[in-house]
Each structure stands twice: as C-alpha cells, then as structure tokens.
Amino acid sequence: MTALALVMGLGMVVLVGAFVWRLLAPPLPLPDTLDLPEGARATAVTQGSDWVGIVARGADGAEAFLVFDRLTGRLRQEVALR
C-alpha cells in the first residue's frame, strides 16, 4: 500500500512539473503579418516549430490549409481541402 502511494505521489509531482515547465517556456516568435489570399478568411490556426498553419475559407467557400514560414511570414505551401 505504501509503495502505491509513493508511486502515485511521484507521478503527481512529475505531472505538475511538466505543466509548470511547459507553461513557463517562452512563446515562439510569430511574424508581424500573414497575408491571406484575396477574399480568404481564417477559420483555424495551428503552429509548429518553424511554421504557422492556417485553415482559410475563400470567397467561393473552398477551404485550404496554408503553411507560412514562422520567421518571414512567407507562404510555403497551400493544400486544398475537400
């Protein structure tokens, strides 16, 4: 019983430590602006270590996933979504 309590206590310490470590990490830099195609509206945003991804809906209703460079804001890739 004591071993189980010890393992559970250690697990809680590790979980709290991971949350604190992640929350105190400095935020990744973002470009000042990201230029979406004409008439497009962002519906979702995600990011990786060196890119920012935006799901954009165009004026015609078509959606695309746009991948931008994190430092320059330049469009790297565009993937049409169905």
Distance bins in CASP14 RR format, pairs under 12 A and 6 or more apart:
PFRMAT RR
TARGET T0000
AUTHOR 0000-0000-0000
RMODE 2
METHOD distances of the structure
MODEL  1
1 7 0 0 0 0 0 1 0 0 0 0 0
1 8 0 0 0 0 0 1 0 0 0 0 0
2 8 0 0 0 0 0 1 0 0 0 0 0
2 9 0 0 0 0 0 1 0 0 0 0 0
3 9 0 0 0 0 0 1 0 0 0 0 0
3 10 0 0 0 0 0 1 0 0 0 0 0
4 10 0 0 0 0 0 1 0 0 0 0 0
4 11 0 0 0 0 0 1 0 0 0 0 0
5 11 0 0 0 0 0 1 0 0 0 0 0
5 12 0 0 0 0 0 1 0 0 0 0 0
6 12 0 0 0 0 0 1 0 0 0 0 0
6 13 0 0 0 0 0 1 0 0 0 0 0
7 13 0 0 0 0 0 1 0 0 0 0 0
7 14 0 0 0 0 0 1 0 0 0 0 0
8 14 0 0 0 0 0 1 0 0 0 0 0
8 15 0 0 0 0 0 1 0 0 0 0 0
9 15 0 0 0 0 1 0 0 0 0 0 0
9 16 0 0 0 0 0 1 0 0 0 0 0
10 16 0 0 0 0 0 1 0 0 0 0 0
10 17 0 0 0 0 0 1 0 0 0 0 0
11 17 0 0 0 0 1 0 0 0 0 0 0
11 18 0 0 0 0 1 0 0 0 0 0 0
12 18 0 0 0 0 0 1 0 0 0 0 0
12 19 0 0 0 0 0 1 0 0 0 0 0
13 19 0 0 0 0 0 1 0 0 0 0 0
13 20 0 0 0 0 0 1 0 0 0 0 0
14 20 0 0 0 0 0 1 0 0 0 0 0
14 21 0 0 0 0 0 1 0 0 0 0 0
15 21 0 0 0 0 0 1 0 0 0 0 0
15 22 0 0 0 0 0 1 0 0 0 0 0
16 22 0 0 0 0 0 1 0 0 0 0 0
16 23 0 0 0 0 0 1 0 0 0 0 0
17 23 0 0 0 0 1 0 0 0 0 0 0
17 24 0 0 0 0 1 0 0 0 0 0 0
18 24 0 0 0 0 0 1 0 0 0 0 0
18 25 0 0 0 0 0 1 0 0 0 0 0
19 25 0 0 0 0 0 1 0 0 0 0 0
27 47 0 0 0 0 0 1 0 0 0 0 0
27 70 0 0 0 0 0 1 0 0 0 0 0
28 47 1 0 0 1 0 0 0 0 0 0 0
28 48 1 0 0 1 0 0 0 0 0 0 0
28 49 1 0 0 1 0 0 0 0 0 0 0
28 50 0 0 0 0 1 0 0 0 0 0 0
28 51 0 0 0 0 0 1 0 0 0 0 0
28 52 0 0 0 0 1 0 0 0 0 0 0
28 70 1 0 0 1 0 0 0 0 0 0 0
28 71 0 0 0 0 0 1 0 0 0 0 0
29 47 0 0 0 0 0 1 0 0 0 0 0
29 48 0 0 0 0 0 1 0 0 0 0 0
29 49 0 0 0 0 0 1 0 0 0 0 0
29 50 0 0 0 0 0 1 0 0 0 0 0
29 52 0 0 0 0 0 1 0 0 0 0 0
29 69 0 0 0 0 0 1 0 0 0 0 0
29 70 1 0 0 1 0 0 0 0 0 0 0
29 71 1 0 0 1 0 0 0 0 0 0 0
29 72 0 0 0 0 0 1 0 0 0 0 0
29 73 0 0 0 0 0 1 0 0 0 0 0
30 45 0 0 0 0 1 0 0 0 0 0 0
30 47 1 0 0 1 0 0 0 0 0 0 0
30 48 0 0 0 0 0 1 0 0 0 0 0
30 50 0 0 0 0 0 1 0 0 0 0 0
30 51 0 0 0 0 0 1 0 0 0 0 0
30 52 1 0 0 1 0 0 0 0 0 0 0
30 53 0 0 0 0 0 1 0 0 0 0 0
30 54 0 0 0 0 0 1 0 0 0 0 0
30 68 0 0 0 0 1 0 0 0 0 0 0
30 69 0 0 0 0 0 1 0 0 0 0 0
30 70 1 0 0 1 0 0 0 0 0 0 0
30 71 0 0 0 0 1 0 0 0 0 0 0
30 72 0 0 0 0 0 1 0 0 0 0 0
30 73 0 0 0 0 1 0 0 0 0 0 0
31 47 0 0 0 0 0 1 0 0 0 0 0
31 50 0 0 0 0 0 1 0 0 0 0 0
31 51 0 0 0 0 0 1 0 0 0 0 0
31 52 1 0 0 1 0 0 0 0 0 0 0
31 53 0 0 0 0 0 1 0 0 0 0 0
31 54 0 0 0 0 0 1 0 0 0 0 0
31 68 1 0 0 1 0 0 0 0 0 0 0
31 69 1 0 0 1 0 0 0 0 0 0 0
31 70 1 0 0 1 0 0 0 0 0 0 0
31 71 1 0 0 1 0 0 0 0 0 0 0
31 72 1 0 0 1 0 0 0 0 0 0 0
31 73 1 1 0 0 0 0 0 0 0 0 0
31 74 0 0 0 0 1 0 0 0 0 0 0
31 75 0 0 0 0 0 1 0 0 0 0 0
32 68 0 0 0 0 0 1 0 0 0 0 0
32 70 0 0 0 0 0 1 0 0 0 0 0
32 71 0 0 0 0 0 1 0 0 0 0 0
32 72 0 0 0 0 0 1 0 0 0 0 0
32 73 0 0 0 0 1 0 0 0 0 0 0
33 52 0 0 0 0 0 1 0 0 0 0 0
33 68 0 0 0 0 0 1 0 0 0 0 0
33 72 0 0 0 0 0 1 0 0 0 0 0
33 73 1 0 0 1 0 0 0 0 0 0 0
33 74 0 0 0 0 0 1 0 0 0 0 0
33 75 0 0 0 0 0 1 0 0 0 0 0
34 40 0 0 0 0 0 1 0 0 0 0 0
34 42 0 0 0 0 1 0 0 0 0 0 0
34 45 0 0 0 0 1 0 0 0 0 0 0
34 47 0 0 0 0 0 1 0 0 0 0 0
34 51 0 0 0 0 0 1 0 0 0 0 0
34 52 1 0 0 1 0 0 0 0 0 0 0
34 53 0 0 0 0 1 0 0 0 0 0 0
34 54 1 0 0 1 0 0 0 0 0 0 0
34 56 0 0 0 0 1 0 0 0 0 0 0
34 66 0 0 0 0 1 0 0 0 0 0 0
34 67 0 0 0 0 0 1 0 0 0 0 0
34 68 1 0 1 0 0 0 0 0 0 0 0
34 69 0 0 0 0 1 0 0 0 0 0 0
34 70 0 0 0 0 0 1 0 0 0 0 0
34 72 0 0 0 0 0 1 0 0 0 0 0
34 73 1 0 1 0 0 0 0 0 0 0 0
34 74 0 0 0 0 1 0 0 0 0 0 0
34 75 0 0 0 0 1 0 0 0 0 0 0
34 76 0 0 0 0 0 1 0 0 0 0 0
35 42 0 0 0 0 0 1 0 0 0 0 0
35 54 0 0 0 0 0 1 0 0 0 0 0
35 56 0 0 0 0 0 1 0 0 0 0 0
35 66 0 0 0 0 1 0 0 0 0 0 0
35 68 0 0 0 0 1 0 0 0 0 0 0
35 72 0 0 0 0 0 1 0 0 0 0 0
35 73 1 0 0 1 0 0 0 0 0 0 0
35 74 0 0 0 0 1 0 0 0 0 0 0
35 75 1 0 0 1 0 0 0 0 0 0 0
36 42 1 0 0 1 0 0 0 0 0 0 0
36 43 0 0 0 0 0 1 0 0 0 0 0
36 45 0 0 0 0 0 1 0 0 0 0 0
36 52 0 0 0 0 0 1 0 0 0 0 0
36 53 0 0 0 0 0 1 0 0 0 0 0
36 54 1 0 0 1 0 0 0 0 0 0 0
36 55 0 0 0 0 0 1 0 0 0 0 0
36 56 1 0 1 0 0 0 0 0 0 0 0
36 57 0 0 0 0 0 1 0 0 0 0 0
36 58 0 0 0 0 1 0 0 0 0 0 0
36 59 0 0 0 0 0 1 0 0 0 0 0
36 64 0 0 0 0 1 0 0 0 0 0 0
36 66 1 0 0 1 0 0 0 0 0 0 0
36 68 0 0 0 0 1 0 0 0 0 0 0
36 73 0 0 0 0 0 1 0 0 0 0 0
36 75 0 0 0 0 1 0 0 0 0 0 0
36 78 0 0 0 0 0 1 0 0 0 0 0
37 54 0 0 0 0 0 1 0 0 0 0 0
37 56 1 0 0 1 0 0 0 0 0 0 0
37 57 0 0 0 0 0 1 0 0 0 0 0
37 58 1 0 0 1 0 0 0 0 0 0 0
37 59 0 0 0 0 1 0 0 0 0 0 0
37 60 0 0 0 0 0 1 0 0 0 0 0
37 62 0 0 0 0 0 1 0 0 0 0 0
37 63 0 0 0 0 0 1 0 0 0 0 0
37 64 1 0 0 1 0 0 0 0 0 0 0
37 66 1 0 0 1 0 0 0 0 0 0 0
37 68 0 0 0 0 0 1 0 0 0 0 0
37 75 0 0 0 0 1 0 0 0 0 0 0
37 78 0 0 0 0 1 0 0 0 0 0 0
37 80 0 0 0 0 0 1 0 0 0 0 0
38 56 0 0 0 0 0 1 0 0 0 0 0
38 58 0 0 0 0 1 0 0 0 0 0 0
38 59 1 0 0 1 0 0 0 0 0 0 0
38 60 0 0 0 0 0 1 0 0 0 0 0
39 56 0 0 0 0 1 0 0 0 0 0 0
39 57 0 0 0 0 1 0 0 0 0 0 0
39 58 1 0 1 0 0 0 0 0 0 0 0
39 59 1 0 1 0 0 0 0 0 0 0 0
39 60 0 0 0 0 1 0 0 0 0 0 0
39 61 0 0 0 0 0 1 0 0 0 0 0
39 62 0 0 0 0 0 1 0 0 0 0 0
39 64 0 0 0 0 0 1 0 0 0 0 0
40 54 0 0 0 0 1 0 0 0 0 0 0
40 55 0 0 0 0 1 0 0 0 0 0 0
40 56 1 0 1 0 0 0 0 0 0 0 0
40 57 1 0 0 1 0 0 0 0 0 0 0
40 58 1 0 1 0 0 0 0 0 0 0 0
40 59 1 0 0 1 0 0 0 0 0 0 0
40 60 0 0 0 0 1 0 0 0 0 0 0
40 61 0 0 0 0 1 0 0 0 0 0 0
40 62 0 0 0 0 1 0 0 0 0 0 0
40 63 0 0 0 0 1 0 0 0 0 0 0
40 64 1 0 0 1 0 0 0 0 0 0 0
40 65 0 0 0 0 0 1 0 0 0 0 0
40 66 0 0 0 0 1 0 0 0 0 0 0
40 75 0 0 0 0 0 1 0 0 0 0 0
40 78 0 0 0 0 0 1 0 0 0 0 0
41 54 0 0 0 0 1 0 0 0 0 0 0
41 55 0 0 0 0 1 0 0 0 0 0 0
41 56 1 0 0 1 0 0 0 0 0 0 0
41 57 1 0 1 0 0 0 0 0 0 0 0
41 58 1 0 0 1 0 0 0 0 0 0 0
41 59 0 0 0 0 1 0 0 0 0 0 0
41 60 0 0 0 0 0 1 0 0 0 0 0
41 61 0 0 0 0 1 0 0 0 0 0 0
41 62 0 0 0 0 0 1 0 0 0 0 0
41 63 0 0 0 0 0 1 0 0 0 0 0
41 64 0 0 0 0 0 1 0 0 0 0 0
41 66 0 0 0 0 0 1 0 0 0 0 0
42 52 0 0 0 0 0 1 0 0 0 0 0
42 53 0 0 0 0 1 0 0 0 0 0 0
42 54 1 0 1 0 0 0 0 0 0 0 0
42 55 1 0 0 1 0 0 0 0 0 0 0
42 56 1 0 1 0 0 0 0 0 0 0 0
42 57 0 0 0 0 1 0 0 0 0 0 0
42 58 0 0 0 0 0 1 0 0 0 0 0
42 63 0 0 0 0 0 1 0 0 0 0 0
42 64 0 0 0 0 0 1 0 0 0 0 0
42 65 0 0 0 0 0 1 0 0 0 0 0
42 66 0 0 0 0 1 0 0 0 0 0 0
42 68 0 0 0 0 0 1 0 0 0 0 0
43 53 0 0 0 0 0 1 0 0 0 0 0
43 54 0 0 0 0 1 0 0 0 0 0 0
43 55 1 0 1 0 0 0 0 0 0 0 0
43 56 1 0 0 1 0 0 0 0 0 0 0
43 57 1 0 1 0 0 0 0 0 0 0 0
43 58 0 0 0 0 1 0 0 0 0 0 0
43 61 0 0 0 0 0 1 0 0 0 0 0
43 62 0 0 0 0 0 1 0 0 0 0 0
43 63 1 0 0 1 0 0 0 0 0 0 0
43 64 0 0 0 0 0 1 0 0 0 0 0
43 65 0 0 0 0 0 1 0 0 0 0 0
43 66 0 0 0 0 0 1 0 0 0 0 0
43 81 0 0 0 0 0 1 0 0 0 0 0
44 52 0 0 0 0 0 1 0 0 0 0 0
44 53 0 0 0 0 1 0 0 0 0 0 0
44 54 1 0 0 1 0 0 0 0 0 0 0
44 55 1 0 1 0 0 0 0 0 0 0 0
44 56 0 0 0 0 1 0 0 0 0 0 0
44 57 0 0 0 0 1 0 0 0 0 0 0
44 63 0 0 0 0 1 0 0 0 0 0 0
44 64 0 0 0 0 0 1 0 0 0 0 0
44 65 0 0 0 0 1 0 0 0 0 0 0
44 66 0 0 0 0 0 1 0 0 0 0 0
44 81 0 0 0 0 0 1 0 0 0 0 0
45 51 0 0 0 0 0 1 0 0 0 0 0
45 52 1 0 0 1 0 0 0 0 0 0 0
45 53 1 0 0 1 0 0 0 0 0 0 0
45 54 1 0 1 0 0 0 0 0 0 0 0
45 55 1 0 0 1 0 0 0 0 0 0 0
45 56 0 0 0 0 1 0 0 0 0 0 0
45 65 0 0 0 0 0 1 0 0 0 0 0
45 66 0 0 0 0 0 1 0 0 0 0 0
45 67 0 0 0 0 0 1 0 0 0 0 0
45 68 0 0 0 0 0 1 0 0 0 0 0
46 52 1 0 0 1 0 0 0 0 0 0 0
46 53 1 0 1 0 0 0 0 0 0 0 0
46 54 0 0 0 0 1 0 0 0 0 0 0
46 55 0 0 0 0 1 0 0 0 0 0 0
46 65 0 0 0 0 1 0 0 0 0 0 0
46 66 0 0 0 0 0 1 0 0 0 0 0
46 67 0 0 0 0 1 0 0 0 0 0 0
46 68 0 0 0 0 0 1 0 0 0 0 0
46 70 0 0 0 0 0 1 0 0 0 0 0
47 53 1 0 0 1 0 0 0 0 0 0 0
47 54 0 0 0 0 1 0 0 0 0 0 0
47 67 0 0 0 0 0 1 0 0 0 0 0
47 68 0 0 0 0 1 0 0 0 0 0 0
47 69 0 0 0 0 0 1 0 0 0 0 0
47 70 1 0 0 1 0 0 0 0 0 0 0
47 73 0 0 0 0 0 1 0 0 0 0 0
48 67 0 0 0 0 1 0 0 0 0 0 0
48 68 0 0 0 0 0 1 0 0 0 0 0
48 69 0 0 0 0 0 1 0 0 0 0 0
48 70 1 0 0 1 0 0 0 0 0 0 0
48 76 0 0 0 0 0 1 0 0 0 0 0
49 69 0 0 0 0 0 1 0 0 0 0 0
49 70 1 0 0 1 0 0 0 0 0 0 0
49 71 0 0 0 0 0 1 0 0 0 0 0
50 67 0 0 0 0 0 1 0 0 0 0 0
50 68 0 0 0 0 0 1 0 0 0 0 0
50 69 1 0 0 1 0 0 0 0 0 0 0
50 70 1 0 1 0 0 0 0 0 0 0 0
50 71 1 0 0 1 0 0 0 0 0 0 0
50 72 0 0 0 0 0 1 0 0 0 0 0
50 73 0 0 0 0 0 1 0 0 0 0 0
50 74 0 0 0 0 0 1 0 0 0 0 0
50 76 0 0 0 0 1 0 0 0 0 0 0
51 65 0 0 0 0 0 1 0 0 0 0 0
51 66 0 0 0 0 0 1 0 0 0 0 0
51 67 1 0 1 0 0 0 0 0 0 0 0
51 68 1 0 0 1 0 0 0 0 0 0 0
51 69 1 0 0 1 0 0 0 0 0 0 0
51 70 1 0 1 0 0 0 0 0 0 0 0
51 71 0 0 0 0 1 0 0 0 0 0 0
51 72 0 0 0 0 0 1 0 0 0 0 0
51 73 0 0 0 0 1 0 0 0 0 0 0
51 74 0 0 0 0 0 1 0 0 0 0 0
51 75 0 0 0 0 0 1 0 0 0 0 0
51 76 1 0 0 1 0 0 0 0 0 0 0
51 77 0 0 0 0 1 0 0 0 0 0 0
52 65 0 0 0 0 0 1 0 0 0 0 0
52 66 0 0 0 0 1 0 0 0 0 0 0
52 67 1 0 0 1 0 0 0 0 0 0 0
52 68 1 0 1 0 0 0 0 0 0 0 0
52 69 0 0 0 0 1 0 0 0 0 0 0
52 70 1 0 1 0 0 0 0 0 0 0 0
52 71 0 0 0 0 0 1 0 0 0 0 0
52 72 0 0 0 0 0 1 0 0 0 0 0
52 73 1 0 0 1 0 0 0 0 0 0 0
52 74 0 0 0 0 0 1 0 0 0 0 0
52 75 0 0 0 0 0 1 0 0 0 0 0
52 76 0 0 0 0 1 0 0 0 0 0 0
52 77 0 0 0 0 0 1 0 0 0 0 0
53 64 0 0 0 0 0 1 0 0 0 0 0
53 65 1 0 0 1 0 0 0 0 0 0 0
53 66 1 0 0 1 0 0 0 0 0 0 0
53 67 1 0 1 0 0 0 0 0 0 0 0
53 68 1 0 0 1 0 0 0 0 0 0 0
53 69 0 0 0 0 0 1 0 0 0 0 0
53 70 0 0 0 0 1 0 0 0 0 0 0
53 73 0 0 0 0 0 1 0 0 0 0 0
53 75 0 0 0 0 0 1 0 0 0 0 0
53 76 0 0 0 0 1 0 0 0 0 0 0
53 77 0 0 0 0 1 0 0 0 0 0 0
53 78 0 0 0 0 0 1 0 0 0 0 0
53 79 0 0 0 0 0 1 0 0 0 0 0
54 63 0 0 0 0 0 1 0 0 0 0 0
54 64 0 0 0 0 1 0 0 0 0 0 0
54 65 1 0 0 1 0 0 0 0 0 0 0
54 66 1 0 1 0 0 0 0 0 0 0 0
54 67 0 0 0 0 1 0 0 0 0 0 0
54 68 1 0 0 1 0 0 0 0 0 0 0
54 73 0 0 0 0 0 1 0 0 0 0 0
54 75 0 0 0 0 1 0 0 0 0 0 0
54 76 0 0 0 0 0 1 0 0 0 0 0
54 77 0 0 0 0 0 1 0 0 0 0 0
54 78 0 0 0 0 0 1 0 0 0 0 0
54 79 0 0 0 0 0 1 0 0 0 0 0
54 81 0 0 0 0 0 1 0 0 0 0 0
55 62 0 0 0 0 0 1 0 0 0 0 0
55 63 1 0 0 1 0 0 0 0 0 0 0
55 64 1 0 0 1 0 0 0 0 0 0 0
55 65 1 0 1 0 0 0 0 0 0 0 0
55 66 1 0 0 1 0 0 0 0 0 0 0
55 67 0 0 0 0 0 1 0 0 0 0 0
55 78 0 0 0 0 0 1 0 0 0 0 0
55 79 0 0 0 0 1 0 0 0 0 0 0
55 80 0 0 0 0 0 1 0 0 0 0 0
55 81 1 0 0 1 0 0 0 0 0 0 0
56 62 0 0 0 0 1 0 0 0 0 0 0
56 63 1 0 0 1 0 0 0 0 0 0 0
56 64 1 0 1 0 0 0 0 0 0 0 0
56 65 1 0 0 1 0 0 0 0 0 0 0
56 66 1 0 1 0 0 0 0 0 0 0 0
56 67 0 0 0 0 0 1 0 0 0 0 0
56 68 0 0 0 0 0 1 0 0 0 0 0
56 75 0 0 0 0 0 1 0 0 0 0 0
56 78 0 0 0 0 1 0 0 0 0 0 0
56 79 0 0 0 0 0 1 0 0 0 0 0
56 80 0 0 0 0 0 1 0 0 0 0 0
56 81 0 0 0 0 1 0 0 0 0 0 0
57 63 1 0 1 0 0 0 0 0 0 0 0
57 64 0 0 0 0 1 0 0 0 0 0 0
57 65 0 0 0 0 0 1 0 0 0 0 0
57 66 0 0 0 0 0 1 0 0 0 0 0
57 80 0 0 0 0 0 1 0 0 0 0 0
57 81 0 0 0 0 1 0 0 0 0 0 0
58 64 1 0 0 1 0 0 0 0 0 0 0
58 66 0 0 0 0 0 1 0 0 0 0 0
58 78 0 0 0 0 0 1 0 0 0 0 0
58 80 0 0 0 0 0 1 0 0 0 0 0
58 81 0 0 0 0 0 1 0 0 0 0 0
60 80 0 0 0 0 0 1 0 0 0 0 0
61 80 0 0 0 0 0 1 0 0 0 0 0
61 81 0 0 0 0 0 1 0 0 0 0 0
61 82 0 0 0 0 0 1 0 0 0 0 0
62 78 0 0 0 0 0 1 0 0 0 0 0
62 79 0 0 0 0 0 1 0 0 0 0 0
62 80 1 0 0 1 0 0 0 0 0 0 0
62 81 1 0 0 1 0 0 0 0 0 0 0
62 82 0 0 0 0 1 0 0 0 0 0 0
63 78 0 0 0 0 0 1 0 0 0 0 0
63 79 0 0 0 0 1 0 0 0 0 0 0
63 80 1 0 0 1 0 0 0 0 0 0 0
63 81 1 0 1 0 0 0 0 0 0 0 0
63 82 0 0 0 0 1 0 0 0 0 0 0
64 75 0 0 0 0 0 1 0 0 0 0 0
64 77 0 0 0 0 1 0 0 0 0 0 0
64 78 1 0 1 0 0 0 0 0 0 0 0
64 79 1 0 0 1 0 0 0 0 0 0 0
64 80 1 0 1 0 0 0 0 0 0 0 0
64 81 1 0 0 1 0 0 0 0 0 0 0
64 82 0 0 0 0 0 1 0 0 0 0 0
65 75 0 0 0 0 0 1 0 0 0 0 0
65 76 0 0 0 0 0 1 0 0 0 0 0
65 77 0 0 0 0 1 0 0 0 0 0 0
65 78 1 0 0 1 0 0 0 0 0 0 0
65 79 1 0 1 0 0 0 0 0 0 0 0
65 80 0 0 0 0 1 0 0 0 0 0 0
65 81 1 0 1 0 0 0 0 0 0 0 0
65 82 0 0 0 0 0 1 0 0 0 0 0
66 73 0 0 0 0 0 1 0 0 0 0 0
66 74 0 0 0 0 0 1 0 0 0 0 0
66 75 1 0 0 1 0 0 0 0 0 0 0
66 76 0 0 0 0 1 0 0 0 0 0 0
66 77 1 0 0 1 0 0 0 0 0 0 0
66 78 1 0 1 0 0 0 0 0 0 0 0
66 79 0 0 0 0 1 0 0 0 0 0 0
66 80 0 0 0 0 0 1 0 0 0 0 0
66 81 0 0 0 0 0 1 0 0 0 0 0
67 73 0 0 0 0 0 1 0 0 0 0 0
67 74 0 0 0 0 0 1 0 0 0 0 0
67 75 1 0 0 1 0 0 0 0 0 0 0
67 76 1 0 1 0 0 0 0 0 0 0 0
67 77 1 0 1 0 0 0 0 0 0 0 0
67 78 1 0 0 1 0 0 0 0 0 0 0
67 79 1 0 0 1 0 0 0 0 0 0 0
68 74 1 0 0 1 0 0 0 0 0 0 0
68 75 1 0 1 0 0 0 0 0 0 0 0
68 76 1 0 0 1 0 0 0 0 0 0 0
68 77 0 0 0 0 1 0 0 0 0 0 0
68 78 0 0 0 0 0 1 0 0 0 0 0
69 75 0 0 0 0 1 0 0 0 0 0 0
69 76 1 0 1 0 0 0 0 0 0 0 0
69 77 0 0 0 0 1 0 0 0 0 0 0
70 76 0 0 0 0 1 0 0 0 0 0 0
END
